[in-house]
Amino acid sequence: MKTMSGNLASTSLSRAFIITLVLSLLAFAPSAKAATGNQKTGVVDVGKVLDQMPEKKKAENILKSTGTQWEKSLDTMKKDFQTAAASYEKQKKTLSKAAQKQKEKELNLKLQSIQKYQMEKFGPGGALDKKKAELFAPIRQKILNTVQAIAQKEGFSVIFDKQAMVYGDKSNDITFKVISKLK
């Protein structure tokens, strides 16, 4: 069972990243201007900005490499288990009941170890998720800081992610300003 696929991991990674960034941007929106109705609203295509950043590709490569190493370890553990299980099946008839129980217990422990490793590395909140968060936090912060700087300079009180927008005037799109400032 493969635990990562390139496009699926990238898509879910991008969605999670975008949602986190949008929520972060909303948290920094000044409420005083919003209360008076005198707010200038802008949009940014965070996905497009993220795709232009070399840091994203570097982080994805590190994540993929780390995941691949862990998958190889998991595959080795599974092969060892399969070998031990096949060996047990061949010897089973010649073993005493006590020896059979002991071998079955050992196999069960190996299987539990495999499952534990898989959850620790690839499960929700596992090492791969933590590595992803570690790698993308500085990228997220860099985009957030850039968006904030442009918003403050140009008088925007709220910036939304373009993917969350139903309709908007193209003149309020700061995507290319963010991309050029990040370069």
OpenMM code with the backbone's topology and positions (N, CA, C; nanometers):
from openmm import Vec3, app, unit

residues = "MET LYS THR MET SER GLY ASN LEU ALA SER THR SER LEU SER ARG ALA PHE ILE ILE THR LEU VAL LEU SER LEU LEU ALA PHE ALA PRO SER ALA LYS ALA ALA THR GLY ASN GLN LYS THR GLY VAL VAL ASP VAL GLY LYS VAL LEU ASP GLN MET PRO GLU LYS LYS LYS ALA GLU ASN ILE LEU LYS SER THR GLY THR GLN TRP GLU LYS SER LEU ASP THR MET LYS LYS ASP PHE GLN THR ALA ALA ALA SER TYR GLU LYS GLN LYS LYS THR LEU SER LYS ALA ALA GLN LYS GLN LYS GLU LYS GLU LEU ASN LEU LYS LEU GLN SER ILE GLN LYS TYR GLN MET GLU LYS PHE GLY PRO GLY GLY ALA LEU ASP LYS LYS LYS ALA GLU LEU PHE ALA PRO ILE ARG GLN LYS ILE LEU ASN THR VAL GLN ALA ILE ALA GLN LYS GLU GLY PHE SER VAL ILE PHE ASP LYS GLN ALA MET VAL TYR GLY ASP LYS SER ASN ASP ILE THR PHE LYS VAL ILE SER LYS LEU LYS".split()
positions = [
    Vec3(0.0840, -0.1175, 0.0000),
    Vec3(0.0000, 0.0000, 0.0000),
    Vec3(0.0886, 0.1239, 0.0000),
    Vec3(0.0752, 0.2062, -0.1014),
    Vec3(0.1529, 0.3291, -0.1075),
    Vec3(0.0833, 0.4347, -0.0227),
    Vec3(0.1609, 0.5101, 0.0504),
    Vec3(0.1031, 0.6078, 0.1415),
    Vec3(0.1067, 0.7491, 0.0860),
    Vec3(0.1817, 0.7725, -0.0211),
    Vec3(0.1872, 0.9056, -0.0805),
    Vec3(0.1740, 0.8920, -0.2311),
    Vec3(0.1024, 0.9817, -0.2942),
    Vec3(0.1061, 0.9922, -0.4377),
    Vec3(0.1306, 1.1379, -0.4681),
    Vec3(0.2172, 1.1666, -0.5631),
    Vec3(0.2636, 1.3014, -0.5890),
    Vec3(0.1541, 1.4042, -0.6034),
    Vec3(0.0618, 1.3845, -0.6957),
    Vec3(-0.0415, 1.4842, -0.7205),
    Vec3(-0.1379, 1.4955, -0.6042),
    Vec3(-0.1796, 1.3836, -0.5479),
    Vec3(-0.2750, 1.3857, -0.4373),
    Vec3(-0.2140, 1.4543, -0.3161),
    Vec3(-0.0893, 1.4227, -0.2838),
    Vec3(-0.0230, 1.4848, -0.1691),
    Vec3(-0.0065, 1.6340, -0.1920),
    Vec3(0.0303, 1.6731, -0.3145),
    Vec3(0.0494, 1.8142, -0.3460),
    Vec3(-0.0820, 1.8894, -0.3394),
    Vec3(-0.1917, 1.8291, -0.3920),
    Vec3(-0.3219, 1.8938, -0.3905),
    Vec3(-0.3716, 1.9124, -0.2484),
    Vec3(-0.3652, 1.8079, -0.1663),
    Vec3(-0.4130, 1.8213, -0.0286),
    Vec3(-0.3225, 1.9135, 0.0505),
    Vec3(-0.1935, 1.9138, 0.0184),
    Vec3(-0.0990, 2.0031, 0.0830),
    Vec3(-0.1340, 2.1472, 0.0484),
    Vec3(-0.1600, 2.1737, -0.0796),
    Vec3(-0.1934, 2.3087, -0.1222),
    Vec3(-0.3235, 2.3554, -0.0594),
    Vec3(-0.4245, 2.2691, -0.0551),
    Vec3(-0.5521, 2.3076, 0.0042),
    Vec3(-0.5368, 2.3410, 0.1513),
    Vec3(-0.4663, 2.2575, 0.2245),
    Vec3(-0.4461, 2.2815, 0.3676),
    Vec3(-0.3672, 2.4100, 0.3884),
    Vec3(-0.2676, 2.4317, 0.3045),
    Vec3(-0.1855, 2.5511, 0.3143),
    Vec3(-0.2693, 2.6756, 0.2881),
    Vec3(-0.3517, 2.6704, 0.1843),
    Vec3(-0.4338, 2.7846, 0.1466),
    Vec3(-0.5357, 2.8160, 0.2557),
    Vec3(-0.5991, 2.7144, 0.3094),
    Vec3(-0.6974, 2.7362, 0.4159),
    Vec3(-0.6308, 2.8003, 0.5368),
    Vec3(-0.5138, 2.7499, 0.5739),
    Vec3(-0.4407, 2.8058, 0.6876),
    Vec3(-0.4045, 2.9516, 0.6619),
    Vec3(-0.3591, 2.9796, 0.5395),
    Vec3(-0.3195, 3.1161, 0.5073),
    Vec3(-0.4387, 3.2103, 0.5075),
    Vec3(-0.5509, 3.1679, 0.4515),
    Vec3(-0.6713, 3.2521, 0.4504),
    Vec3(-0.7153, 3.2837, 0.5926),
    Vec3(-0.7172, 3.1824, 0.6781),
    Vec3(-0.7575, 3.2056, 0.8171),
    Vec3(-0.6598, 3.3001, 0.8866),
    Vec3(-0.5306, 3.2857, 0.8564),
    Vec3(-0.4316, 3.3757, 0.9148),
    Vec3(-0.4538, 3.5188, 0.8676),
    Vec3(-0.4821, 3.5335, 0.7378),
    Vec3(-0.5057, 3.6678, 0.6849),
    Vec3(-0.6292, 3.7314, 0.7464),
    Vec3(-0.7335, 3.6520, 0.7638),
    Vec3(-0.8558, 3.7049, 0.8238),
    Vec3(-0.8332, 3.7479, 0.9681),
    Vec3(-0.7475, 3.6779, 1.0379),
    Vec3(-0.7207, 3.7109, 1.1779),
    Vec3(-0.6528, 3.8468, 1.1917),
    Vec3(-0.5815, 3.8883, 1.0855),
    Vec3(-0.5092, 4.0149, 1.0921),
    Vec3(-0.5872, 4.1322, 1.0321),
    Vec3(-0.7092, 4.1104, 0.9875),
    Vec3(-0.7890, 4.2179, 0.9284),
    Vec3(-0.8302, 4.3173, 1.0372),
    Vec3(-0.8034, 4.4457, 1.0169),
    Vec3(-0.8410, 4.5457, 1.1174),
    Vec3(-0.9930, 4.5547, 1.1300),
    Vec3(-1.0428, 4.5406, 1.2532),
    Vec3(-1.1877, 4.5399, 1.2743),
    Vec3(-1.2466, 4.6807, 1.2776),
    Vec3(-1.1687, 4.7809, 1.3052),
    Vec3(-1.2222, 4.9171, 1.3136),
    Vec3(-1.2726, 4.9634, 1.1779),
    Vec3(-1.1972, 4.9436, 1.0754),
    Vec3(-1.2400, 4.9837, 0.9415),
    Vec3(-1.3592, 4.9008, 0.8969),
    Vec3(-1.3587, 4.7735, 0.9309),
    Vec3(-1.4690, 4.6857, 0.8918),
    Vec3(-1.5986, 4.7315, 0.9565),
    Vec3(-1.5923, 4.7793, 1.0784),
    Vec3(-1.7118, 4.8221, 1.1502),
    Vec3(-1.7727, 4.9469, 1.0867),
    Vec3(-1.6892, 5.0349, 1.0322),
    Vec3(-1.7401, 5.1578, 0.9728),
    Vec3(-1.7843, 5.1375, 0.8291),
    Vec3(-1.7483, 5.0286, 0.7688),
    Vec3(-1.7860, 5.0029, 0.6304),
    Vec3(-1.6872, 5.0635, 0.5324),
    Vec3(-1.5870, 5.1342, 0.5779),
    Vec3(-1.4844, 5.1949, 0.4922),
    Vec3(-1.3679, 5.0995, 0.4742),
    Vec3(-1.3950, 4.9893, 0.4109),
    Vec3(-1.2855, 4.8944, 0.3948),
    Vec3(-1.2575, 4.8715, 0.2477),
    Vec3(-1.1321, 4.8581, 0.2179),
    Vec3(-1.0875, 4.8248, 0.0837),
    Vec3(-1.0504, 4.6771, 0.0878),
    Vec3(-1.1144, 4.5994, 0.0035),
    Vec3(-1.0954, 4.4555, 0.0046),
    Vec3(-1.0151, 4.4125, -0.1177),
    Vec3(-0.9209, 4.3251, -0.0952),
    Vec3(-0.8399, 4.2723, -0.2045),
    Vec3(-0.8406, 4.1215, -0.2060),
    Vec3(-0.7848, 4.0673, -0.3118),
    Vec3(-0.7726, 3.9228, -0.3236),
    Vec3(-0.6319, 3.8876, -0.3668),
    Vec3(-0.5930, 3.7667, -0.3323),
    Vec3(-0.4642, 3.7139, -0.3751),
    Vec3(-0.4829, 3.5656, -0.4049),
    Vec3(-0.4245, 3.5207, -0.5122),
    Vec3(-0.4288, 3.3789, -0.5478),
    Vec3(-0.3097, 3.3117, -0.4802),
    Vec3(-0.3326, 3.2629, -0.3602),
    Vec3(-0.2256, 3.2050, -0.2789),
    Vec3(-0.1627, 3.0842, -0.3493),
    Vec3(-0.2461, 3.0056, -0.4159),
    Vec3(-0.1940, 2.8895, -0.4885),
    Vec3(-0.0949, 2.9294, -0.5959),
    Vec3(-0.1275, 3.0347, -0.6696),
    Vec3(-0.0378, 3.0838, -0.7754),
    Vec3(0.0907, 3.1384, -0.7142),
    Vec3(0.0775, 3.2122, -0.6044),
    Vec3(0.1955, 3.2659, -0.5358),
    Vec3(0.2838, 3.1504, -0.4890),
    Vec3(0.2216, 3.0531, -0.4264),
    Vec3(0.2949, 2.9380, -0.3745),
    Vec3(0.3664, 2.8625, -0.4856),
    Vec3(0.2999, 2.8469, -0.5997),
    Vec3(0.3611, 2.7756, -0.7122),
    Vec3(0.4832, 2.8475, -0.7681),
    Vec3(0.4909, 2.9771, -0.7490),
    Vec3(0.6036, 3.0558, -0.7998),
    Vec3(0.7240, 3.0554, -0.7052),
    Vec3(0.7042, 3.0027, -0.5878),
    Vec3(0.8120, 3.0073, -0.4881),
    Vec3(0.9020, 2.8845, -0.4977),
    Vec3(1.0317, 2.9060, -0.5152),
    Vec3(1.1237, 2.7908, -0.5199),
    Vec3(1.1280, 2.7150, -0.3874),
    Vec3(1.0948, 2.7838, -0.2789),
    Vec3(1.0933, 2.7187, -0.1482),
    Vec3(0.9910, 2.6054, -0.1429),
    Vec3(0.8804, 2.6210, -0.2175),
    Vec3(0.7768, 2.5175, -0.2186),
    Vec3(0.8317, 2.3891, -0.2795),
    Vec3(0.8982, 2.4033, -0.3930),
    Vec3(0.9522, 2.2846, -0.4603),
    Vec3(1.0581, 2.2166, -0.3738),
    Vec3(1.1402, 2.2960, -0.3080),
    Vec3(1.2421, 2.2412, -0.2192),
    Vec3(1.1772, 2.1657, -0.1032),
    Vec3(1.0748, 2.2264, -0.0431),
    Vec3(1.0042, 2.1626, 0.0688),
    Vec3(0.9357, 2.0342, 0.0236),
    Vec3(0.8731, 2.0380, -0.0943),
    Vec3(0.8075, 1.9176, -0.1458),
    Vec3(0.9080, 1.8059, -0.1721),
    Vec3(1.0256, 1.8418, -0.2242),
    Vec3(1.1291, 1.7409, -0.2496),
    Vec3(1.1790, 1.6781, -0.1198),
    Vec3(1.1991, 1.7603, -0.0185),
    Vec3(1.2422, 1.7087, 0.1121),
    Vec3(1.1346, 1.6167, 0.1696),
    Vec3(1.0098, 1.6604, 0.1594),
    Vec3(0.8974, 1.5817, 0.2103),
    Vec3(0.8865, 1.4488, 0.1364),
    Vec3(0.8999, 1.4540, 0.0058),
    Vec3(0.8915, 1.3319, -0.0751),
    Vec3(1.0068, 1.2370, -0.0421),
    Vec3(1.1270, 1.2914, -0.0281),
    Vec3(1.2440, 1.2102, 0.0051),
    Vec3(1.2286, 1.1442, 0.1420),
    Vec3(1.1817, 1.2215, 0.2381),
    Vec3(1.1601, 1.1686, 0.3728),
    Vec3(1.0546, 1.0584, 0.3703),
    Vec3(0.9444, 1.0858, 0.3016),
    Vec3(0.8372, 0.9866, 0.2907),
    Vec3(0.8842, 0.8596, 0.2219),
    Vec3(0.9656, 0.8756, 0.1191),
    Vec3(1.0183, 0.7595, 0.0464),
    Vec3(1.1072, 0.6740, 0.1364),
    Vec3(1.1908, 0.7379, 0.2159),
    Vec3(1.2772, 0.6635, 0.3090),
    Vec3(1.1919, 0.5841, 0.4081),
    Vec3(1.0898, 0.6477, 0.4607),
    Vec3(1.0037, 0.5797, 0.5575),
    Vec3(0.9243, 0.4674, 0.4915),
    Vec3(0.8832, 0.4888, 0.3661),
    Vec3(0.8118, 0.3830, 0.2934),
    Vec3(0.9025, 0.2620, 0.2715),
    Vec3(1.0298, 0.2877, 0.2414),
    Vec3(1.1250, 0.1766, 0.2225),
    Vec3(1.1408, 0.0976, 0.3522),
    Vec3(1.1502, 0.1673, 0.4623),
    Vec3(1.1602, 0.0998, 0.5922),
    Vec3(1.0352, 0.0177, 0.6201),
    Vec3(0.9204, 0.0753, 0.5892),
    Vec3(0.7934, 0.0049, 0.6090),
    Vec3(0.7860, -0.1187, 0.5193),
    Vec3(0.8279, -0.1044, 0.3948),
    Vec3(0.8286, -0.2188, 0.3026),
    Vec3(0.9207, -0.3298, 0.3529),
    Vec3(1.0363, -0.2924, 0.4062),
    Vec3(1.1295, -0.3914, 0.4616),
    Vec3(1.0657, -0.4642, 0.5789),
    Vec3(0.9998, -0.3893, 0.6658),
    Vec3(0.9327, -0.4511, 0.7799),
    Vec3(0.8238, -0.5480, 0.7328),
    Vec3(0.7487, -0.5080, 0.6313),
    Vec3(0.6420, -0.5940, 0.5789),
    Vec3(0.6988, -0.7215, 0.5161),
    Vec3(0.8089, -0.7081, 0.4426),
    Vec3(0.8711, -0.8259, 0.3807),
    Vec3(0.9236, -0.9217, 0.4873),
    Vec3(0.9851, -0.8649, 0.5913),
    Vec3(1.0333, -0.9479, 0.7019),
    Vec3(0.9170, -1.0231, 0.7667),
    Vec3(0.8054, -0.9543, 0.7840),
    Vec3(0.6872, -1.0178, 0.8425),
    Vec3(0.6374, -1.1306, 0.7521),
    Vec3(0.6280, -1.1033, 0.6235),
    Vec3(0.5795, -1.2045, 0.5288),
    Vec3(0.6712, -1.3267, 0.5263),
    Vec3(0.8004, -1.3029, 0.5319),
    Vec3(0.8970, -1.4127, 0.5353),
    Vec3(0.8788, -1.4953, 0.6618),
    Vec3(0.8663, -1.4268, 0.7749),
    Vec3(0.8474, -1.4963, 0.9024),
    Vec3(0.7151, -1.5727, 0.9038),
    Vec3(0.6098, -1.5153, 0.8472),
    Vec3(0.4796, -1.5819, 0.8431),
    Vec3(0.4849, -1.7057, 0.7534),
    Vec3(0.5529, -1.6925, 0.6392),
    Vec3(0.5652, -1.8068, 0.5476),
    Vec3(0.6470, -1.9182, 0.6128),
    Vec3(0.7519, -1.8805, 0.6820),
    Vec3(0.8355, -1.9785, 0.7518),
    Vec3(0.7547, -2.0504, 0.8594),
    Vec3(0.6757, -1.9754, 0.9317),
    Vec3(0.5923, -2.0340, 1.0363),
    Vec3(0.4929, -2.1337, 0.9757),
    Vec3(0.4305, -2.0953, 0.8660),
    Vec3(0.3326, -2.1844, 0.8023),
    Vec3(0.3964, -2.3168, 0.7606),
    Vec3(0.5220, -2.3107, 0.7142),
    Vec3(0.5925, -2.4330, 0.6733),
    Vec3(0.6247, -2.5213, 0.7942),
    Vec3(0.6593, -2.4579, 0.9057),
    Vec3(0.7012, -2.5315, 1.0249),
    Vec3(0.5851, -2.5666, 1.1181),
    Vec3(0.4731, -2.5074, 1.0979),
    Vec3(0.3616, -2.5154, 1.1909),
    Vec3(0.3273, -2.6591, 1.2325),
    Vec3(0.3203, -2.7497, 1.1374),
    Vec3(0.2798, -2.8874, 1.1663),
    Vec3(0.3833, -2.9627, 1.2505),
    Vec3(0.5065, -2.9179, 1.2436),
    Vec3(0.6116, -2.9880, 1.3179),
    Vec3(0.6333, -2.9293, 1.4582),
    Vec3(0.5697, -2.8175, 1.4859),
    Vec3(0.5891, -2.7505, 1.6151),
    Vec3(0.4862, -2.7972, 1.7175),
    Vec3(0.5269, -2.7939, 1.8412),
    Vec3(0.4328, -2.8244, 1.9497),
    Vec3(0.3342, -2.7082, 1.9632),
    Vec3(0.2271, -2.7332, 2.0372),
    Vec3(0.1261, -2.6293, 2.0582),
    Vec3(0.1868, -2.5065, 2.1258),
    Vec3(0.2742, -2.5271, 2.2210),
    Vec3(0.3386, -2.4159, 2.2919),
    Vec3(0.4278, -2.3362, 2.1961),
    Vec3(0.5016, -2.4069, 2.1108),
    Vec3(0.5892, -2.3411, 2.0140),
    Vec3(0.5058, -2.2638, 1.9109),
    Vec3(0.3927, -2.3223, 1.8716),
    Vec3(0.3045, -2.2538, 1.7768),
    Vec3(0.2525, -2.1230, 1.8375),
    Vec3(0.2084, -2.1313, 1.9623),
    Vec3(0.1569, -2.0123, 2.0298),
    Vec3(0.2653, -1.9048, 2.0403),
    Vec3(0.3881, -1.9488, 2.0710),
    Vec3(0.5000, -1.8547, 2.0827),
    Vec3(0.5271, -1.7865, 1.9474),
    Vec3(0.5306, -1.8652, 1.8398),
    Vec3(0.5558, -1.8095, 1.7054),
    Vec3(0.4427, -1.7143, 1.6644),
    Vec3(0.3195, -1.7526, 1.6941),
    Vec3(0.2056, -1.6670, 1.6608),
    Vec3(0.2122, -1.5356, 1.7390),
    Vec3(0.2561, -1.5449, 1.8631),
    Vec3(0.2708, -1.4249, 1.9449),
    Vec3(0.3782, -1.3333, 1.8850),
    Vec3(0.4896, -1.3931, 1.8426),
    Vec3(0.5972, -1.3149, 1.7801),
    Vec3(0.5494, -1.2485, 1.6509),
    Vec3(0.4749, -1.3233, 1.5709),
    Vec3(0.4219, -1.2675, 1.4460),
    Vec3(0.3240, -1.1532, 1.4747),
    Vec3(0.2414, -1.1720, 1.5749),
    Vec3(0.1449, -1.0688, 1.6130),
    Vec3(0.2175, -0.9419, 1.6583),
    Vec3(0.3254, -0.9570, 1.7339),
    Vec3(0.4036, -0.8416, 1.7783),
    Vec3(0.4676, -0.7696, 1.6600),
    Vec3(0.5169, -0.8475, 1.5622),
    Vec3(0.5754, -0.7868, 1.4421),
    Vec3(0.4697, -0.7070, 1.3654),
    Vec3(0.3520, -0.7654, 1.3529),
    Vec3(0.2436, -0.6984, 1.2817),
    Vec3(0.2030, -0.5693, 1.3540),
    Vec3(0.1933, -0.5758, 1.4853),
    Vec3(0.1600, -0.4563, 1.5634),
    Vec3(0.2676, -0.3499, 1.5479),
    Vec3(0.3924, -0.3926, 1.5421),
    Vec3(0.5037, -0.3001, 1.5245),
    Vec3(0.4943, -0.2289, 1.3887),
    Vec3(0.4581, -0.3046, 1.2870),
    Vec3(0.4415, -0.2477, 1.1531),
    Vec3(0.3293, -0.1442, 1.1537),
    Vec3(0.2178, -0.1802, 1.2133),
    Vec3(0.1029, -0.0894, 1.2189),
    Vec3(0.1361, 0.0375, 1.2983),
    Vec3(0.2080, 0.0206, 1.4073),
    Vec3(0.2478, 0.1348, 1.4893),
    Vec3(0.3402, 0.2276, 1.4103),
    Vec3(0.4385, 0.1700, 1.3414),
    Vec3(0.5314, 0.2482, 1.2608),
    Vec3(0.4557, 0.3259, 1.1527),
    Vec3(0.3640, 0.2573, 1.0867),
    Vec3(0.2868, 0.3207, 0.9800),
    Vec3(0.2061, 0.4393, 1.0335),
    Vec3(0.1422, 0.4218, 1.1472),
    Vec3(0.0648, 0.5314, 1.2069),
    Vec3(0.1552, 0.6454, 1.2539),
    Vec3(0.2689, 0.6103, 1.3149),
    Vec3(0.3608, 0.7133, 1.3637),
    Vec3(0.4165, 0.7975, 1.2497),
    Vec3(0.4413, 0.7357, 1.1370),
    Vec3(0.5015, 0.8076, 1.0248),
    Vec3(0.3985, 0.8703, 0.9321),
    Vec3(0.2934, 0.7949, 0.8971),
    Vec3(0.2020, 0.8384, 0.7927),
    Vec3(0.0602, 0.8694, 0.8401),
    Vec3(0.0296, 0.8389, 0.9635),
    Vec3(-0.1054, 0.8618, 1.0150),
    Vec3(-0.1317, 1.0091, 1.0414),
    Vec3(-0.2563, 1.0418, 1.0724),
    Vec3(-0.2911, 1.1804, 1.1046),
    Vec3(-0.2090, 1.2297, 1.2237),
    Vec3(-0.1455, 1.3450, 1.2072),
    Vec3(-0.0617, 1.3997, 1.3137),
    Vec3(0.0705, 1.3268, 1.3285),
    Vec3(0.1019, 1.2418, 1.2317),
    Vec3(0.2250, 1.1644, 1.2361),
    Vec3(0.3465, 1.2456, 1.1937),
    Vec3(0.4576, 1.1780, 1.1838),
    Vec3(0.5840, 1.2437, 1.1540),
    Vec3(0.5827, 1.3150, 1.0189),
    Vec3(0.5134, 1.2583, 0.9196),
    Vec3(0.5078, 1.3220, 0.7878),
    Vec3(0.4275, 1.4523, 0.7949),
    Vec3(0.3175, 1.4513, 0.8682),
    Vec3(0.2394, 1.5738, 0.8871),
    Vec3(0.3213, 1.6790, 0.9619),
    Vec3(0.3949, 1.6368, 1.0623),
    Vec3(0.4774, 1.7305, 1.1395),
    Vec3(0.5891, 1.7882, 1.0532),
    Vec3(0.6484, 1.7038, 0.9700),
    Vec3(0.7545, 1.7489, 0.8800),
    Vec3(0.6980, 1.8501, 0.7799),
    Vec3(0.5791, 1.8217, 0.7293),
    Vec3(0.5127, 1.9127, 0.6348),
    Vec3(0.4892, 2.0486, 0.7007),
    Vec3(0.4374, 2.0470, 0.8213),
    Vec3(0.4117, 2.1717, 0.8944),
    Vec3(0.5418, 2.2477, 0.9190),
    Vec3(0.6456, 2.1750, 0.9555),
    Vec3(0.7770, 2.2359, 0.9814),
    Vec3(0.8334, 2.3011, 0.8554),
    Vec3(0.8200, 2.2333, 0.7420),
    Vec3(0.8755, 2.2847, 0.6170),
    Vec3(0.7956, 2.4009, 0.5596),
    Vec3(0.6631, 2.3975, 0.5771),
    Vec3(0.5801, 2.4985, 0.5133),
    Vec3(0.5486, 2.6185, 0.6025),
    Vec3(0.5747, 2.6102, 0.7312),
    Vec3(0.5477, 2.7241, 0.8205),
    Vec3(0.6247, 2.8491, 0.7786),
    Vec3(0.7540, 2.8398, 0.7493),
    Vec3(0.8253, 2.9620, 0.7081),
    Vec3(0.7768, 3.0161, 0.5729),
    Vec3(0.7348, 2.9281, 0.4850),
    Vec3(0.6838, 2.9710, 0.3543),
    Vec3(0.5518, 3.0450, 0.3748),
    Vec3(0.4655, 2.9869, 0.4564),
    Vec3(0.3376, 3.0491, 0.4879),
    Vec3(0.3593, 3.1864, 0.5501),
    Vec3(0.4530, 3.1944, 0.6426),
    Vec3(0.4804, 3.3216, 0.7101),
    Vec3(0.5358, 3.4239, 0.6123),
    Vec3(0.6188, 3.3811, 0.5204),
    Vec3(0.6772, 3.4710, 0.4206),
    Vec3(0.5667, 3.5290, 0.3312),
    Vec3(0.4743, 3.4447, 0.2880),
    Vec3(0.3623, 3.4925, 0.2058),
    Vec3(0.2747, 3.5868, 0.2878),
    Vec3(0.2436, 3.5481, 0.4093),
    Vec3(0.1598, 3.6306, 0.4961),
    Vec3(0.2222, 3.7683, 0.5183),
    Vec3(0.3509, 3.7718, 0.5480),
    Vec3(0.4197, 3.8997, 0.5702),
    Vec3(0.4158, 3.9873, 0.4455),
    Vec3(0.4350, 3.9260, 0.3305),
    Vec3(0.4332, 4.0001, 0.2047),
    Vec3(0.2944, 4.0551, 0.1756),
    Vec3(0.1923, 3.9724, 0.1941),
    Vec3(0.0539, 4.0175, 0.1728),
    Vec3(0.0218, 4.1316, 0.2694),
    Vec3(0.0603, 4.1168, 0.3940),
    Vec3(0.0345, 4.2220, 0.4929),
    Vec3(0.1029, 4.3525, 0.4539),
    Vec3(0.2284, 4.3434, 0.4095),
    Vec3(0.3028, 4.4640, 0.3718),
    Vec3(0.2337, 4.5359, 0.2559),
    Vec3(0.1918, 4.4620, 0.1554),
    Vec3(0.1237, 4.5221, 0.0407),
    Vec3(-0.0122, 4.5782, 0.0842),
    Vec3(-0.0847, 4.5044, 0.1660),
    Vec3(-0.2158, 4.5498, 0.2121),
    Vec3(-0.2031, 4.6804, 0.2904),
    Vec3(-0.1070, 4.6879, 0.3773),
    Vec3(-0.0885, 4.8088, 0.4573),
    Vec3(-0.0447, 4.9263, 0.3697),
    Vec3(0.0459, 4.8996, 0.2768),
    Vec3(0.0974, 5.0056, 0.1885),
    Vec3(-0.0137, 5.0627, 0.1003),
    Vec3(-0.1043, 4.9749, 0.0538),
    Vec3(-0.2064, 5.0176, -0.0412),
    Vec3(-0.3434, 5.0407, 0.0225),
    Vec3(-0.3517, 5.0280, 0.1536),
    Vec3(-0.4745, 5.0610, 0.2246),
    Vec3(-0.5837, 4.9553, 0.2217),
    Vec3(-0.5471, 4.8305, 0.2009),
    Vec3(-0.6461, 4.7223, 0.2063),
    Vec3(-0.6697, 4.6862, 0.3522),
    Vec3(-0.7958, 4.6697, 0.3878),
    Vec3(-0.8252, 4.6281, 0.5246),
    Vec3(-0.8503, 4.4783, 0.5327),
    Vec3(-0.8879, 4.4171, 0.4198),
    Vec3(-0.9127, 4.2731, 0.4167),
    Vec3(-0.8585, 4.2189, 0.2844),
    Vec3(-0.7897, 4.1058, 0.2929),
    Vec3(-0.7423, 4.0347, 0.1736),
    Vec3(-0.7950, 3.8927, 0.1829),
    Vec3(-0.8639, 3.8485, 0.0775),
    Vec3(-0.9166, 3.7127, 0.0711),
    Vec3(-0.8360, 3.6321, -0.0300),
    Vec3(-0.8403, 3.5022, -0.0114),
    Vec3(-0.7822, 3.4143, -0.1114),
    Vec3(-0.8770, 3.4104, -0.2306),
    Vec3(-0.8215, 3.4183, -0.3475),
    Vec3(-0.9015, 3.4223, -0.4705),
    Vec3(-0.9896, 3.2978, -0.4852),
    Vec3(-0.9438, 3.1854, -0.4350),
    Vec3(-1.0207, 3.0614, -0.4461),
    Vec3(-1.1491, 3.0668, -0.3631),
    Vec3(-1.1531, 3.1522, -0.2627),
    Vec3(-1.2722, 3.1642, -0.1783),
    Vec3(-1.3674, 3.2709, -0.2313),
    Vec3(-1.3274, 3.3401, -0.3370),
    Vec3(-1.4044, 3.4516, -0.3896),
    Vec3(-1.5055, 3.4034, -0.4938),
    Vec3(-1.6256, 3.4560, -0.4856),
    Vec3(-1.7288, 3.4254, -0.5840),
    Vec3(-1.7199, 3.5271, -0.6987),
    Vec3(-1.7070, 3.6536, -0.6642),
    Vec3(-1.6942, 3.7596, -0.7640),
    Vec3(-1.6045, 3.8673, -0.7057),
    Vec3(-1.5296, 3.9311, -0.7920),
    Vec3(-1.4466, 4.0415, -0.7470),
    Vec3(-1.3905, 4.1190, -0.8635),
    Vec3(-1.3649, 4.2448, -0.8405),
    Vec3(-1.3055, 4.3321, -0.9397),
    Vec3(-1.1575, 4.2971, -0.9529),
    Vec3(-1.1127, 4.2795, -1.0751),
    Vec3(-0.9729, 4.2404, -1.0984),
    Vec3(-0.8738, 4.3457, -1.0493),
    Vec3(-0.9185, 4.4684, -1.0334),
    Vec3(-0.8280, 4.5741, -0.9886),
    Vec3(-0.7854, 4.5541, -0.8433),
    Vec3(-0.8565, 4.4711, -0.7696),
    Vec3(-0.8230, 4.4451, -0.6295),
    Vec3(-0.7365, 4.3206, -0.6119),
    Vec3(-0.6951, 4.2599, -0.7223),
    Vec3(-0.6131, 4.1389, -0.7170),
    Vec3(-0.4670, 4.1785, -0.7008),
    Vec3(-0.4067, 4.1385, -0.5888),
    Vec3(-0.2671, 4.1750, -0.5612),
    Vec3(-0.1712, 4.0573, -0.5827),
    Vec3(-0.2189, 3.9524, -0.6487),
    Vec3(-0.1385, 3.8310, -0.6666),
    Vec3(-0.0024, 3.8613, -0.7273),
    Vec3(-0.0007, 3.9355, -0.8374),
    Vec3(0.1264, 3.9597, -0.9059),
    Vec3(0.2174, 4.0552, -0.8275),
    Vec3(0.1588, 4.1420, -0.7485),
    Vec3(0.2385, 4.2273, -0.6613),
    Vec3(0.3091, 4.1426, -0.5553),
    Vec3(0.2374, 4.0441, -0.5015),
    Vec3(0.2965, 3.9551, -0.4008),
    Vec3(0.4079, 3.8727, -0.4636),
    Vec3(0.3816, 3.8182, -0.5822),
    Vec3(0.4832, 3.7361, -0.6500),
    Vec3(0.6076, 3.8184, -0.6789),
    Vec3(0.5889, 3.9396, -0.7304),
    Vec3(0.7073, 4.0206, -0.7644),
    Vec3(0.7827, 4.0647, -0.6388),
    Vec3(0.7118, 4.0889, -0.5303),
    Vec3(0.7794, 4.1300, -0.4073),
    Vec3(0.8566, 4.0130, -0.3450),
    Vec3(0.8081, 3.8906, -0.3653),
    Vec3(0.8763, 3.7745, -0.3109),
    Vec3(1.0024, 3.7382, -0.3888),
    Vec3(1.0138, 3.7847, -0.5115),
    Vec3(1.1313, 3.7502, -0.5957),
    Vec3(1.2517, 3.8301, -0.5596),
] * unit.nanometer
topology = app.Topology()
chain = topology.addChain("A")
for resn in residues:
    res = topology.addResidue(resn, chain)
    for name in ("N", "CA", "C"):
        topology.addAtom(name, app.Element.getBySymbol(name[0]), res)
